[in-house]
Amino acid sequence: MHGNVYDMVEDCWNNTYVGAPSNGSAWTTGDCVRHVTRGGCFDDFPESLHVAARGWVGPPTRRTTLIGFRVARTLGPQRLSRATD
């Protein structure tokens, strides 16, 4: 899903994917002063807007109109209540 800004994710910056978690969890080791950004923003060329687009952001540029984030929540199993007479 792409929005109007780059998405800053929890992963710390690493130059390659060597040693990256293979289970989909965040990569919390490496250069954690710089965080990974994904996607693209409103002022990019269309050919550079794709899911695999990956960059980094670090202080002081974390505060900019080009960087955003998405809030995600893990939901547990739902319980269905059943009315009984």
C-alpha positions as CSV (number, residue, x, y, z in Angstrom):
1,M,0.0,0.0,0.0
2,H,1.4,3.4,-1.0
3,G,0.5,6.8,0.3
4,N,1.6,10.3,-0.4
5,V,4.8,9.9,1.8
6,Y,7.5,7.3,2.3
7,D,6.7,4.9,5.1
8,M,9.3,4.8,7.9
9,V,9.4,1.2,9.2
10,E,10.9,-0.3,12.4
11,D,13.9,-1.9,10.7
12,C,17.3,-0.5,11.4
13,W,19.4,0.3,8.3
14,N,21.7,-2.5,6.9
15,N,23.5,-2.2,3.6
16,T,22.5,-5.7,2.5
17,Y,19.9,-8.3,3.4
18,V,22.6,-10.7,4.6
19,G,21.5,-11.8,8.1
20,A,18.0,-10.3,7.8
21,P,15.2,-12.0,9.7
22,S,13.4,-14.5,7.5
23,N,10.1,-14.6,9.5
24,G,8.9,-11.1,8.6
25,S,9.9,-9.5,12.0
26,A,11.6,-6.2,12.2
27,W,15.4,-6.1,11.8
28,T,16.4,-4.4,15.1
29,T,20.2,-4.7,14.7
30,G,22.5,-2.7,12.5
31,D,22.6,1.1,12.2
32,C,19.6,2.0,14.3
33,V,20.3,5.8,14.1
34,R,19.1,5.4,10.5
35,H,15.7,3.7,9.9
36,V,14.5,2.1,6.7
37,T,11.9,3.9,4.5
38,R,9.8,2.1,1.9
39,G,7.5,3.1,-1.0
40,G,7.6,6.6,-2.4
41,C,6.2,10.0,-2.1
42,F,4.2,12.6,-4.0
43,D,7.3,14.2,-5.6
44,D,8.9,11.0,-7.0
45,F,8.9,9.9,-10.6
46,P,6.2,7.2,-11.3
47,E,8.9,4.6,-12.3
48,S,10.4,4.8,-8.8
49,L,7.2,4.2,-6.9
50,H,7.2,0.5,-6.1
51,V,7.1,-1.8,-3.1
52,A,10.8,-2.7,-3.2
53,A,11.9,1.0,-3.1
54,R,14.1,1.1,0.0
55,G,16.0,4.0,1.5
56,W,16.9,5.4,4.9
57,V,16.3,8.4,7.0
58,G,18.1,9.6,10.1
59,P,18.4,12.7,12.3
60,P,17.8,15.5,11.6
61,T,15.8,14.6,8.5
62,R,13.2,12.5,10.4
63,R,11.1,15.6,10.6
64,T,9.9,16.2,7.1
65,T,6.7,16.2,5.1
66,L,8.0,13.4,3.0
67,I,8.2,10.7,5.7
68,G,5.2,9.1,7.4
69,F,4.3,5.9,9.2
70,R,1.4,3.5,9.4
71,V,0.0,2.1,12.6
72,A,-0.5,-1.6,12.6
73,R,-2.2,-3.8,15.2
74,T,-2.1,-7.5,15.6
75,L,-5.6,-8.9,16.3
76,G,-6.2,-12.0,18.4
77,P,-8.8,-14.6,17.7
78,Q,-12.3,-13.3,17.7
79,R,-14.9,-14.8,19.9
80,L,-18.4,-15.2,18.5
81,S,-21.1,-14.7,21.1
82,R,-24.2,-16.6,20.6
83,A,-27.5,-15.5,22.2
84,T,-29.2,-18.3,24.0
85,D,-32.9,-18.3,25.1
